[in-house]
Amino acid sequence: MMPTMMFGMATSMFLWLILGTLLGLLLLGLCIWLVAGWLKKQRTLLTQSTAQPREASEGFEQGYQAHEPPRATYQESGQLYSYPQNEQPQIPYQAMELLEYSIGQD
């Protein structure tokens, strides 16, 4: 009679252990779900309180416009002139080759 009683108690304890574990996991999942929902609500309240543009595409409606720095200017006899942008003179490619060739000959 003793071995069957031990087997019955072990089975009963095993079932209670499985049931307790499942109940604990269920409670843990419920707590995590509640905390996540509360945090989500807090985050949406914070983002609503900050100033946002009326529409998300408001800043992109006019497209990208690069801001160029103001050009350097000088005044001569009452006229306002801007300095040339390219400091190097523009010469044709063939003339540049001839120049390099003639320098190399020296």
C-alpha positions, 0 to 999 in steps of 0.5 A: 500500500505504501508504494501506490500512496507515494506514487499518488502523492507524487502525481498530485504534487506534480499536477499542483506544481504545473498548475501553480507555474501556469498561474504564475506565468499568467499573472506575470504576463498580465502585469507586464501587459498592464505596465506596457499599456500604462507606459504607452498612455504616458508616452502619448500624453507627453508627445501630445503636450509638445508643440507639433506642426499641423501636418507631418508634411508641412516642412516638405511641401516646398522641397529642399532649398539649399541656403547659399552663403552670401557672396563677397561684394565690393563697391566701386564708384557707387556700384556694388560688384561681387567677387568672381567665384572661380579664382582659377582662369578657365582655359581649354583642355588642349591649351592646358596640355600644351602648357604642361608639355611646354613646362615639362620640356624645360 
